[in-house]
Amino acid sequence: MFHELTHDLLHKMRGGIPCNVGIPPALTRYHETRLLPKSAMLTNALRDLKAADIGHLVRVRGIVIRVSDVKPLAEVMTYTCEDCGNDMHYDMSQMTDFLPPSKCTSECCSTKSSASRLFHQSRASKFIKYQELRMQELPAHVPVGHVPRSLTVHCRGELTRLCAPGDSVFVCGIFLPRQFERVRGPSPGLESDTYIDATAISKEKKKLLRAGERAAERPQCKSSSR
């Protein structure tokens, strides 16, 4: 019903010129769908994540050490043709690289020899909130003589602005790889990095955190007294 009303409204505003709307479902969706962990799901340390966990739903515990600013992330980009009024929608959720279109793909403009101008419609596009977290493993999870490990967490929508540096959190999400963007030629080092696409974030209670810190300090106190 919504698609038919939108099509008729645009058809009248453009003077009866036929158009192919093709509205993607993301533009008419006003809710978020996330995977929530089970209550009995195992919580891992950052150093316990292995290559076999890539592509799986994991739950980790750590301390937030850095928080980026909240930025808009394009989910759907809409362009309008100046000549025929055709709307072109591009779903950005599955794209890593995107270049603005240079010509209209409608049947009216495909027969023309000259290319028509395209305008970006910001009001017809959709943007969501995006934020990156950098979390580090707890001191109790770091063996003696080792360097603490850290991991990047991608937050979208209502999961942004939930954490601040210094918070101890539980993060549940999908463990995924990400290829480094290189401008010129190969360079020494790793070719890809890993991150967590967060689906649920919860802060740890201060009482449990203090109890864990005291338990980690007790063996050190006994060894020093001896």
matplotlib code that plots the C-alpha trace (Angstrom):
import matplotlib.pyplot as plt

x = [0.0, 2.8, 4.6, 1.5, 0.8, 4.4, 4.3, 1.1, 2.3, 5.6, 3.7, 1.5, 4.4, 6.4, 3.5, 2.5, 6.0, 6.3, 9.0, 10.4, 10.5, 11.9, 12.0, 14.2, 12.8, 15.4, 13.7, 10.4, 11.9, 11.8, 13.1, 16.3, 16.9, 19.8, 20.9, 20.8, 23.0, 21.6, 21.9, 24.1, 26.4, 30.1, 32.0, 35.5, 38.6, 40.0, 43.0, 40.8, 39.3, 40.8, 40.5, 37.8, 35.6, 35.5, 31.9, 30.4, 28.5, 30.9, 30.7, 33.7, 34.5, 36.9, 37.6, 36.8, 39.9, 38.8, 35.5, 35.1, 32.6, 29.2, 29.1, 26.4, 26.7, 24.9, 22.5, 20.6, 21.7, 19.1, 19.8, 17.3, 17.6, 17.1, 15.5, 13.1, 12.8, 13.8, 14.9, 17.8, 18.3, 21.6, 21.7, 25.0, 24.6, 26.5, 28.9, 32.5, 33.3, 30.9, 31.2, 28.4, 26.5, 27.4, 24.3, 20.6, 19.6, 16.0, 14.6, 14.0, 17.6, 19.2, 18.1, 19.6, 23.1, 23.8, 24.1, 21.6, 22.6, 22.0, 21.3, 21.8, 18.6, 19.7, 16.1, 15.2, 18.4, 18.8, 21.6, 22.2, 24.4, 27.8, 30.6, 33.8, 35.0, 38.5, 38.4, 41.2, 41.3, 41.0, 44.2, 43.1, 43.1, 46.7, 49.4, 52.5, 55.0, 52.5, 51.1, 47.3, 45.4, 42.8, 40.1, 37.9, 34.1, 31.7, 28.4, 25.4, 22.0, 21.0, 24.2, 26.1, 26.8, 26.4, 30.0, 32.7, 36.4, 37.1, 33.8, 34.0, 31.5, 30.2, 30.1, 28.2, 28.6, 29.9, 33.7, 34.6, 37.8, 38.5, 41.1, 43.5, 43.1, 46.3, 46.9, 50.0, 51.4, 51.9, 53.5, 55.0, 52.8, 49.4, 46.9, 43.8, 42.5, 39.6, 36.8, 33.4, 30.2, 28.3, 24.7, 24.4, 26.4, 25.9, 28.0, 29.4, 28.3, 30.8, 30.4, 31.3, 34.2, 35.7, 35.2, 37.2, 40.0, 40.3, 40.4, 43.2, 45.2, 45.1, 47.7, 50.1, 49.7, 50.4, 53.5, 54.9, 54.3, 56.3]
y = [0.0, 2.4, 1.7, 2.3, 5.7, 6.8, 5.8, 7.7, 10.8, 11.0, 10.3, 13.4, 15.6, 14.8, 15.6, 12.1, 10.9, 7.2, 6.3, 3.2, 3.9, 0.6, 1.7, -0.6, -2.1, -0.3, 3.1, 1.9, 0.1, 2.1, -0.7, -2.4, -6.2, -7.5, -10.9, -11.1, -13.6, -16.4, -16.2, -19.3, -18.1, -18.5, -15.2, -15.3, -13.2, -11.3, -13.5, -16.6, -15.5, -17.7, -18.0, -20.7, -18.0, -15.8, -15.5, -16.7, -15.0, -14.4, -12.7, -11.0, -9.0, -6.0, -2.4, 0.4, 2.5, 4.7, 5.9, 7.7, 10.4, 9.3, 9.8, 9.2, 6.0, 5.8, 2.8, 3.8, 6.5, 8.0, 9.8, 11.6, 12.1, 15.7, 14.7, 11.8, 12.1, 8.5, 7.6, 5.3, 3.7, 2.0, -0.3, 0.5, -2.2, -4.8, -2.4, -1.7, 0.7, 3.0, 5.5, 8.0, 7.0, 9.0, 8.2, 7.3, 3.7, 4.2, 3.2, 6.9, 8.0, 4.8, 5.7, 9.2, 9.9, 12.6, 11.8, 13.4, 15.0, 13.2, 14.9, 13.4, 13.4, 13.6, 13.5, 10.4, 8.7, 6.9, 7.4, 5.6, 6.4, 4.8, 4.6, 2.7, 1.4, 0.2, -2.3, -4.0, -7.2, -7.1, -7.2, -10.5, -12.0, -11.0, -13.5, -12.3, -10.7, -10.4, -7.3, -6.7, -7.2, -4.9, -5.2, -2.8, -2.9, -1.4, 0.0, 1.0, 2.6, 2.5, 0.8, 4.1, 6.4, 3.5, 3.4, 5.7, 5.2, 3.2, 1.2, -2.6, -4.0, -7.3, -7.1, -9.7, -9.6, -11.3, -11.7, -10.6, -9.9, -6.6, -6.0, -3.1, -0.3, 0.3, 3.0, 2.0, -1.5, -4.1, -3.3, -5.5, -6.5, -8.0, -7.9, -7.9, -7.1, -8.4, -6.6, -7.3, -6.1, -5.5, -6.8, -6.2, -4.2, -4.3, -2.7, -4.7, -3.9, -2.2, -4.6, -7.6, -5.7, -4.9, -8.4, -9.7, -7.2, -8.2, -11.9, -11.2, -9.3, -11.9, -14.3, -11.5, -10.3, -13.9, -14.3, -10.9, -11.8, -15.0]
z = [0.0, 0.9, -2.4, -4.4, -2.7, -3.1, -6.8, -7.5, -5.6, -7.6, -10.8, -10.3, -9.1, -12.3, -14.7, -15.5, -16.4, -15.7, -13.3, -11.7, -7.9, -6.6, -3.0, -1.0, 2.2, 4.3, 3.6, 5.0, 8.0, 11.3, 13.6, 14.3, 14.3, 16.4, 17.7, 21.5, 23.3, 25.4, 29.2, 29.3, 26.5, 27.3, 27.9, 26.4, 26.9, 24.0, 23.7, 23.5, 20.1, 17.4, 13.6, 14.1, 15.7, 12.5, 11.3, 14.5, 17.3, 20.2, 23.6, 25.1, 28.2, 28.5, 29.3, 26.9, 26.3, 23.4, 21.9, 18.6, 17.7, 16.5, 12.7, 10.1, 8.1, 4.8, 4.5, 1.4, -1.2, -3.5, -6.8, -9.1, -12.8, -14.0, -17.3, -16.6, -12.8, -12.2, -8.7, -8.2, -4.8, -3.8, -0.7, 1.1, 3.8, 1.7, -0.1, 0.9, -2.0, -3.7, -6.5, -7.4, -10.6, -13.7, -15.9, -15.5, -15.8, -16.9, -20.3, -21.2, -20.8, -22.1, -25.7, -25.5, -26.7, -24.1, -20.4, -18.1, -14.8, -11.5, -8.2, -4.7, -2.6, 1.0, 2.3, 0.3, 1.6, 4.9, 7.4, 10.7, 13.7, 13.7, 16.4, 16.9, 20.3, 21.2, 24.1, 26.0, 28.0, 31.7, 33.9, 35.3, 31.8, 31.0, 31.8, 33.6, 31.2, 28.3, 26.6, 26.9, 23.7, 22.2, 19.7, 17.6, 18.0, 15.5, 16.9, 14.9, 15.7, 19.4, 20.5, 20.1, 23.1, 25.6, 26.7, 27.9, 28.3, 31.5, 31.5, 31.9, 29.4, 27.9, 24.1, 22.0, 18.2, 15.1, 14.8, 11.3, 9.3, 7.6, 4.9, 5.2, 2.6, 0.8, -1.7, -3.5, -3.8, -1.2, 2.1, 4.8, 7.7, 8.1, 5.1, 7.3, 10.8, 12.9, 14.6, 16.2, 14.7, 17.9, 18.4, 22.2, 24.8, 28.6, 31.3, 34.1, 37.6, 39.8, 42.7, 40.5, 39.0, 42.4, 43.6, 40.6, 41.1, 44.8, 43.8, 41.3, 43.9, 46.7, 45.3, 44.7, 48.4, 49.7, 47.5, 48.7, 52.4, 52.0]

ax = plt.figure().add_subplot(projection="3d")
ax.plot(x, y, z, "-o")
ax.set_aspect("equal")
plt.show()
